[in-house]
Amino acid sequence: MKKRATSVHDDDSRLFREAIGDVRPMQPVEDVPERPRPAPHPFMRDADEAAVPAESLLFDYDPADLEVGEELSYLRDGYPPKLLRHLKRGQFSIQAEVDLHQMNAAAAQLTIAEFLAECHRDGLRCVRIIHGKGLRSKAGGPVLKGLTDRLLRRRNDVVAFASARPMQGGTGAVIVLLKA
């Protein structure tokens, strides 16, 4: 449907001007400047980077590599094997311990880091970490035992560690020798 153009008669225009009275023309308004846009930020990349440390600890492994009864042991390169033998025989006095029972992997990781930092600050040399044997773990194997093993091997302040003697927790605990 087309609209028909209508012209305004002079009488209508005069009546309109009388009804509204005197008017003053408006000053031209400048365009509002556009606000600068913020620089793009890669939020997803930051989230991915933040997730890497936790995910690296949860890699899949063959449960046969770490059986419930298997003993853990490690000696940093450059130290005499005699040191590990003495540790396994219980010839070091345990100065502190932490128990990871009932913790999830993230809480255990944080607890181990805080515990070892506190031991280093206090000048402790031999400590025990009780991780449990993983008897209630699912098919993936003992989670805290594997986590403890991986974390301790990565730390520069750990000289050696070995599963505890039976009266100290056996394969459910590890005795750690720290740098002096």
C-alpha positions as CSV (number, residue, x, y, z in Angstrom):
1,M,0.0,0.0,0.0
2,K,1.5,3.3,-1.1
3,K,1.3,6.4,0.9
4,R,0.3,9.5,-0.8
5,A,2.5,12.6,-0.2
6,T,0.5,15.4,1.3
7,S,1.4,19.0,1.2
8,V,1.0,21.3,4.1
9,H,-1.2,24.2,3.4
10,D,-0.1,27.7,4.4
11,D,-3.0,28.0,6.8
12,D,-1.9,24.8,8.6
13,S,1.7,25.9,8.8
14,R,0.6,29.3,10.3
15,L,-1.6,27.7,12.9
16,F,1.2,25.3,13.9
17,R,3.7,28.2,14.4
18,E,1.2,30.1,16.5
19,A,0.4,27.1,18.7
20,I,4.0,26.4,19.6
21,G,5.2,30.0,19.8
22,D,8.7,31.3,19.4
23,V,11.5,28.8,18.9
24,R,15.2,29.0,18.8
25,P,17.3,26.8,16.7
26,M,19.3,24.1,18.4
27,Q,23.1,24.2,18.4
28,P,24.6,21.3,16.5
29,V,25.7,18.5,18.9
30,E,29.0,16.8,18.5
31,D,29.1,13.1,18.1
32,V,29.9,11.3,21.4
33,P,33.4,9.9,21.0
34,E,33.5,6.1,21.0
35,R,35.0,4.6,24.1
36,P,38.2,2.7,23.4
37,R,37.7,-1.0,23.4
38,P,39.8,-3.0,25.9
39,A,42.6,-5.1,24.5
40,P,41.6,-8.7,23.9
41,H,42.6,-11.1,26.7
42,P,43.1,-14.9,26.1
43,F,41.0,-16.1,29.1
44,M,40.7,-19.7,27.8
45,R,44.5,-19.9,27.3
46,D,45.0,-18.7,30.9
47,A,42.5,-21.4,32.1
48,D,44.3,-24.1,30.0
49,E,47.7,-23.1,31.4
50,A,46.4,-23.1,35.0
51,A,45.0,-26.6,34.5
52,V,48.3,-28.1,33.2
53,P,50.0,-28.7,36.6
54,A,47.0,-30.6,38.0
55,E,46.4,-32.6,34.8
56,S,50.1,-33.6,34.6
57,L,49.8,-35.4,37.9
58,L,46.7,-37.3,36.8
59,F,48.2,-39.0,33.7
60,D,47.2,-42.6,33.2
61,Y,49.5,-45.3,34.2
62,D,49.5,-49.1,34.3
63,P,48.3,-50.3,37.7
64,A,50.8,-53.1,37.4
65,D,53.6,-50.5,37.5
66,L,52.6,-49.6,41.1
67,E,51.0,-52.4,43.0
68,V,49.5,-51.9,46.4
69,G,52.3,-53.9,48.1
70,E,55.2,-52.5,46.0
71,E,57.8,-50.6,47.9
72,L,58.8,-47.1,46.8
73,S,62.4,-46.0,46.7
74,Y,64.4,-43.3,45.1
75,L,67.9,-41.8,45.3
76,R,68.9,-38.6,43.6
77,D,71.9,-38.8,41.3
78,G,75.2,-37.9,42.9
79,Y,74.4,-39.4,46.3
80,P,76.0,-42.7,47.5
81,P,73.7,-45.8,47.4
82,K,74.7,-46.4,51.1
83,L,72.4,-43.4,52.0
84,L,69.4,-45.2,50.6
85,R,70.3,-48.5,52.3
86,H,70.5,-46.6,55.7
87,L,67.1,-44.9,55.0
88,K,65.5,-48.3,54.2
89,R,66.9,-49.8,57.4
90,G,65.4,-47.1,59.5
91,Q,68.7,-45.6,60.6
92,F,67.4,-42.0,60.4
93,S,65.3,-40.5,63.1
94,I,61.9,-39.3,61.8
95,Q,61.5,-35.6,62.9
96,A,58.0,-34.9,61.5
97,E,55.1,-36.5,59.7
98,V,52.0,-35.7,57.7
99,D,49.0,-38.0,57.1
100,L,47.2,-37.8,53.7
101,H,44.4,-40.2,54.5
102,Q,40.9,-39.0,53.3
103,M,42.4,-36.3,51.0
104,N,41.8,-36.0,47.3
105,A,44.8,-35.6,45.0
106,A,44.6,-31.8,44.9
107,A,44.5,-31.5,48.6
108,A,47.3,-34.0,49.1
109,Q,49.5,-32.2,46.6
110,L,49.0,-28.9,48.4
111,T,49.6,-30.6,51.8
112,I,52.8,-32.2,50.7
113,A,54.2,-28.9,49.3
114,E,53.3,-27.0,52.4
115,F,54.6,-29.7,54.7
116,L,58.0,-30.0,52.9
117,A,58.3,-26.2,52.9
118,E,57.7,-26.1,56.6
119,C,60.2,-28.9,57.2
120,H,62.8,-27.0,55.1
121,R,62.1,-23.8,57.1
122,D,62.5,-25.6,60.4
123,G,65.7,-27.4,59.2
124,L,64.3,-30.9,59.4
125,R,66.1,-33.6,57.5
126,C,64.1,-36.8,57.8
127,V,60.2,-36.9,57.6
128,R,57.4,-39.4,57.0
129,I,54.5,-39.0,54.6
130,I,51.7,-41.4,55.3
131,H,49.8,-41.9,52.0
132,G,48.0,-45.1,52.7
133,K,48.1,-48.3,50.7
134,G,45.2,-47.5,48.4
135,L,43.1,-50.5,49.5
136,R,39.9,-48.6,48.7
137,S,41.1,-47.2,45.4
138,K,39.4,-48.0,42.2
139,A,40.9,-49.8,39.3
140,G,43.4,-47.0,38.7
141,G,45.5,-48.1,41.7
142,P,46.5,-46.2,44.8
143,V,46.1,-42.6,43.9
144,L,47.9,-40.9,46.8
145,K,50.8,-43.4,46.7
146,G,51.4,-42.7,43.0
147,L,51.0,-38.9,43.5
148,T,53.5,-38.9,46.4
149,D,56.0,-40.8,44.4
150,R,55.8,-38.5,41.4
151,L,55.8,-35.3,43.5
152,L,58.9,-36.3,45.6
153,R,60.9,-37.3,42.5
154,R,60.3,-33.9,41.0
155,R,61.4,-31.9,44.0
156,N,65.0,-30.6,44.2
157,D,65.1,-30.6,48.0
158,V,64.4,-34.4,48.2
159,V,67.7,-36.5,48.4
160,A,66.1,-39.9,48.8
161,F,62.9,-41.6,49.9
162,A,61.9,-45.2,50.6
163,S,58.8,-47.0,51.8
164,A,58.7,-47.2,55.6
165,R,59.6,-50.2,57.7
166,P,56.6,-52.4,58.7
167,M,56.4,-50.9,62.2
168,Q,56.4,-47.3,60.7
169,G,53.6,-47.9,58.2
170,G,55.2,-50.2,55.6
171,T,54.2,-49.6,52.0
172,G,51.5,-47.1,53.2
173,A,54.1,-44.5,54.2
174,V,57.3,-43.2,52.8
175,I,60.4,-41.9,54.7
176,V,61.9,-38.8,53.0
177,L,65.4,-37.5,53.4
178,L,65.7,-33.8,52.7
179,K,68.7,-31.7,51.8
180,A,70.3,-30.1,54.8
